[in-house]
Amino acid sequence: MRLISTKVLQTGMVIGRTIWNEAGRPLLQKGVKVSDQIIQRLQQLNIQYVYIDDKISANIEIKEAIPRDMRQHAVDQITSSFNKLKNIKGKDVTYCLDQQSKHFSAIIDDLFDNIMNNKEILTVLSDAFLYDNYIYTHSLQVAVYSIAIAKELHYNPVEIRQIGIGAILHDVGKIMIPQEILKKPGRFTNEEYELMKLHTKYGFDLLRNLHTISLLSAHCAFQHHERLDGSGYPRGLLDFEIHPYAKIIAVADVFDAVTSNRVYRKKMLPSRGLDIIKEGSGTLYDEKVVNAFRRCVAYYPNGTCLLLADGRRGIVCKQNRENAERPWIRIFEENGEMLKATYEILLAEHLDILVEKVDVDYLEPVE
């Protein structure tokens, strides 16, 4: 299967991967032929990319970072717990959060077992799941990435679980922020931005008095927007003042934010998201964390079409655990000519070959 922009999706193409709605039901089934009506609907839903099945991408598979059922259960549980918290005031919020903490711990245990047993590079699935509320899915994704980073950095199981809990609850303070600000489609005013920044302190205050959650996890909520050079918030901490757990979650948080659709901005491809993180390495983000993340997340997910600087075009067919930015690709075109027989190369063995661009707009020539 191949990743393609919905801008160039055409009638008759075959959907290669099922798209699921927020209720866990299939919105568009794998194997369905695309119609004009389907294209219009996908664009209305702001779906930027879909996977299609075609000849040049035959037998290329995309493995999910976590099983679909586990993902759906986790999002449902996060949604339920956060909604309960939003409807409670005063000291009762702390009591309710204490009660809900067992659900968050269970989610982290499931993610921990899955990721620790998974030797594959994590793939960011483009628009495979549609959810109404960004905060809930963002919390899950940040937990997945944070656990993967912690594993790569060889933290022990207790520490990884603490990081996971801190990650899944890093934005819990946003339940105290007015919805009209959280869902505002345009830029914040200075006053709105100052109010939004308070979610870090609100989150810390909610978590630090819980008996069921480590104080270290609470600091993840407090410090995940701090930056090494002191440019972050809420306290403008410097490198040595920021807890290592928060440094992990900071990277996971930014990456998921830029690779997800937001009300004010369209998502970026994983390669661009990783480049943004890399650009801030050593100044905004911890270099060891950034390098660990780049080792465990797919820079070019399977099914991504790449145009090489030498004029060849290919599709990523297999990841390279030793160098995630230089995967295996299936070459199907040379200098604008389709090949009668494709062949595979490992980009890590050809460092002189540069990637010109990620070509999600590529259309196979009509025979």
C-alpha positions in Angstrom: 0.0 0.0 0.0 1.1 3.6 -0.6 0.5 6.9 1.1 -1.2 9.5 -1.1 -2.5 13.0 -0.6 -6.3 13.3 -0.9 -5.6 16.3 -3.1 -4.6 14.0 -5.9 -6.9 11.0 -5.0 -8.7 9.8 -8.1 -11.9 7.9 -8.8 -11.2 4.1 -9.1 -8.3 4.0 -6.7 -8.6 1.3 -4.0 -8.4 2.2 -0.3 -5.5 0.2 1.2 -6.1 0.8 4.9 -9.4 1.2 6.8 -10.1 4.6 8.3 -11.9 4.4 11.7 -14.1 7.0 13.3 -14.1 8.2 17.0 -16.5 5.4 17.9 -14.2 2.7 16.6 -16.3 1.9 13.6 -15.0 1.8 10.1 -15.6 5.1 8.2 -14.0 3.8 5.0 -13.2 0.1 4.6 -10.0 -1.3 3.1 -10.7 -2.5 -0.5 -13.3 0.1 -1.3 -13.0 1.8 -4.7 -12.8 5.5 -4.5 -15.7 7.6 -5.9 -16.1 11.3 -6.4 -18.4 11.3 -3.3 -15.8 9.6 -1.2 -13.1 12.1 -2.3 -15.4 15.0 -1.4 -16.2 13.4 2.0 -12.6 12.8 2.9 -11.7 16.4 2.1 -14.6 17.7 4.2 -13.3 15.7 7.1 -9.9 17.3 6.6 -8.2 14.0 5.9 -5.0 14.9 4.2 -3.6 11.4 3.4 -4.9 7.9 2.8 -3.3 4.6 1.9 -4.2 3.1 -1.4 -3.4 -0.3 -2.9 -1.7 -0.2 -6.3 0.7 -2.3 -8.4 3.9 -0.4 -7.5 3.2 -0.8 -3.7 2.0 -4.4 -3.8 2.7 -6.4 -0.5 4.0 -3.3 1.3 2.5 -3.4 4.8 2.2 -0.8 7.6 2.4 -2.1 11.1 0.5 -0.2 13.8 2.5 1.1 16.8 -0.2 -0.4 19.1 -3.1 -2.7 18.2 -6.3 -0.9 17.0 -8.4 -2.4 19.8 -6.0 -1.3 22.4 -5.8 2.2 21.0 -9.6 2.5 20.8 -10.0 1.2 24.4 -7.4 3.7 25.6 -8.9 6.7 23.9 -12.4 5.7 25.1 -11.1 5.5 28.7 -9.1 8.7 28.5 -12.2 10.5 27.0 -14.5 9.1 29.8 -12.0 10.0 32.6 -11.3 13.5 31.3 -15.0 14.3 30.8 -15.8 13.2 34.4 -13.0 15.5 35.6 -14.3 18.5 33.6 -17.7 18.3 35.2 -16.4 18.3 38.8 -15.4 21.4 40.8 -13.2 22.1 43.8 -11.6 19.4 46.0 -13.8 16.7 44.4 -11.6 16.9 41.3 -8.7 15.5 43.2 -10.8 12.7 44.6 -12.2 11.9 41.2 -8.7 11.9 39.6 -7.5 9.6 42.3 -10.3 7.2 41.4 -9.6 7.5 37.7 -5.8 7.0 38.1 -6.2 3.2 38.1 -7.6 3.4 34.6 -4.6 5.5 33.4 -2.2 3.1 35.1 -3.9 0.2 33.3 -3.5 1.9 29.9 0.2 2.5 30.6 0.7 -1.1 31.6 -0.8 -2.2 28.3 1.3 0.2 26.3 4.4 -0.8 28.3 3.9 -4.5 27.6 3.2 -3.8 23.9 6.1 -1.4 23.3 8.7 -3.4 25.3 7.9 -6.5 23.3 7.9 -4.6 20.0 11.3 -4.5 18.2 9.9 -2.6 15.2 10.3 1.2 14.6 7.2 3.1 15.6 5.1 4.2 12.6 3.0 7.4 12.7 -0.3 6.4 11.0 -1.6 9.2 8.8 -5.3 9.8 9.3 -6.0 6.1 10.1 -8.1 7.2 13.1 -10.5 10.1 13.3 -11.3 11.6 16.7 -13.3 14.7 17.7 -11.1 15.8 20.6 -7.4 16.3 20.0 -6.5 16.4 23.7 -7.6 12.8 24.3 -5.7 11.3 21.3 -2.7 13.6 21.9 -2.4 12.3 25.5 -2.3 8.7 24.2 0.2 9.4 21.4 2.5 11.3 23.7 2.5 8.4 26.1 3.3 5.9 23.3 6.3 8.1 22.1 7.5 8.8 25.7 7.5 5.1 26.6 9.4 4.3 23.3 12.0 7.0 24.1 12.4 5.8 27.7 12.9 2.2 26.5 15.5 3.4 24.0 17.3 5.3 26.8 17.3 2.1 28.9 15.2 3.4 31.8 14.0 0.6 34.1 10.4 -0.6 34.2 9.4 1.5 37.2 10.8 4.6 35.7 9.2 3.9 32.3 5.8 3.5 33.9 6.3 6.8 35.8 7.2 8.5 32.5 4.1 6.9 30.9 1.8 8.2 33.6 3.3 11.6 33.4 2.9 11.6 29.6 -0.7 10.5 29.5 -1.6 13.1 32.1 0.7 15.9 30.9 -2.2 18.0 29.7 -4.7 17.2 32.4 -4.6 20.8 33.5 -6.4 21.7 30.3 -9.6 20.6 31.8 -9.4 23.9 33.7 -9.0 26.0 30.5 -12.2 27.3 28.8 -13.2 25.3 25.7 -13.5 28.4 23.6 -9.7 28.9 24.1 -8.8 25.3 23.6 -10.7 25.1 20.3 -10.0 28.5 19.0 -9.1 28.3 15.3 -6.9 31.3 15.1 -4.0 32.7 17.0 -4.3 33.5 20.7 -4.3 37.0 22.0 -1.6 37.7 24.6 -4.2 37.3 27.4 -5.5 34.0 26.0 -1.9 32.7 25.6 -1.1 33.5 29.2 -4.3 31.7 30.3 -3.4 28.7 28.2 0.1 28.5 29.7 -1.5 28.0 33.1 -2.5 24.4 32.2 1.0 23.3 33.3 0.5 24.7 36.8 -3.1 23.5 37.0 -2.0 20.0 36.0 0.8 19.9 38.6 -1.6 21.1 41.3 -4.1 18.4 40.4 -1.5 15.6 40.4 1.0 16.4 43.2 -1.3 15.6 46.0 -2.5 12.2 44.7 -1.4 9.1 46.6 -1.7 6.9 43.5 0.6 8.9 41.2 4.3 9.7 41.7 5.4 13.3 42.3 7.8 12.8 39.4 4.9 12.1 37.1 3.3 15.4 38.4 6.4 17.3 37.4 5.9 16.0 33.8 2.7 18.1 33.7 4.5 21.1 35.3 7.6 21.1 33.1 6.8 19.7 29.6 6.8 23.1 28.1 10.1 24.1 29.6 13.1 24.4 27.2 16.8 24.0 27.8 17.6 27.6 26.9 15.1 29.0 29.4 12.6 30.1 26.7 9.9 27.8 27.9 7.1 28.1 30.5 5.8 28.3 33.2 9.0 29.1 35.1 11.7 29.6 32.3 13.8 26.8 33.7 17.2 26.0 32.3 18.6 22.6 31.2 19.9 21.4 34.6 16.7 22.5 36.3 14.3 20.4 34.1 13.6 16.9 35.2 14.8 14.2 32.7 11.2 12.8 32.5 9.9 16.2 31.4 12.6 16.4 28.7 11.3 13.2 27.2 7.7 14.3 27.2 8.7 17.7 25.7 10.0 16.0 22.6 7.0 13.6 22.3 4.6 16.4 22.9 6.0 18.7 20.2 6.3 15.9 17.6 2.7 14.7 18.1 1.5 18.3 18.0 3.1 19.1 14.6 2.1 15.7 13.0 -1.5 16.0 14.0 -4.3 18.0 12.6 -5.1 21.1 14.7 -7.9 23.6 14.5 -5.4 26.2 13.4 -2.9 24.2 11.4 -2.7 21.2 9.1 -0.5 18.2 10.1 3.0 17.7 8.9 4.6 14.5 7.6 6.7 12.6 10.2 9.9 13.5 8.4 9.2 17.2 8.8 8.2 16.7 12.5 11.4 15.0 13.2 13.4 17.7 11.4 11.8 20.3 13.7 12.8 18.4 16.7 16.3 17.9 15.3 16.6 21.7 14.7 16.0 22.3 18.3 18.3 19.7 19.6 20.7 21.0 22.2 19.0 24.4 22.5 15.3 23.6 23.1 15.4 19.8 23.5 17.8 17.4 25.2 20.2 16.0 22.6 20.1 12.4 24.0 16.3 12.4 24.0 16.2 13.7 20.4 18.6 11.1 19.2 16.8 8.3 21.0 13.5 9.4 19.4 15.0 9.6 15.9 16.1 6.0 16.4 12.7 4.6 17.4 10.3 6.5 15.1 9.9 6.0 11.3 11.3 9.0 9.5 9.6 7.8 6.3 6.8 5.3 7.1 6.3 2.3 4.9 4.3 3.1 1.9 5.9 6.6 1.5 6.9 7.5 -2.0 10.3 9.2 -2.3 11.9 11.1 -5.1 15.7 10.7 -5.0 18.2 13.3 -6.1 19.5 11.0 -8.9 16.1 10.9 -10.6 14.9 7.6 -9.3 11.6 7.2 -7.5 10.7 4.5 -5.0 8.5 3.5 -2.1 9.6 2.8 1.4 9.1 -1.0 1.8 10.9 -1.8 5.0 12.4 0.1 8.0 16.0 0.1 9.0 16.4 -0.2 12.8 20.1 0.8 12.6 19.3 4.1 10.8 15.7 5.1 10.7 16.3 7.9 8.3 17.8 5.6 5.7 15.2 2.8 5.1 14.8 0.2 2.4 13.0 1.5 -0.7 11.5 -0.2 -3.7 12.7 1.5 -6.9 10.0 1.5 -9.6 10.9 4.5 -11.8 14.2 5.9 -13.2 14.3 9.3 -15.0 10.6 9.3 -15.5 10.4 5.8 -17.0 8.5 3.1 -15.2 10.6 -0.1 -14.7 9.4 -3.4 -15.9 10.9 -5.0 -12.8 11.3 -3.2 -9.5 14.3 -3.6 -7.2 15.1 -2.7 -3.6 18.0 -0.7 -2.1 18.9 0.1 1.4 19.5 3.9 1.6 21.9 3.4 4.5 24.3 1.6 2.1 24.2 4.5 -0.4 24.9 7.6 1.6 25.6 9.5 -1.6 22.0 9.2 -2.6 19.9 12.0 -1.2 16.1 12.2 -0.8 14.8 15.1 -2.9 11.3 15.0 -1.5 8.5 13.0 0.0 6.2 12.6 -3.0 2.7 12.0 -1.6 1.3 13.7 -4.8 2.7 11.1 -7.1 0.3 9.6 -9.6 1.1 6.4 -11.5 1.2 7.0 -15.3 -1.9 5.9 -17.2 -1.1 2.9 -19.4 
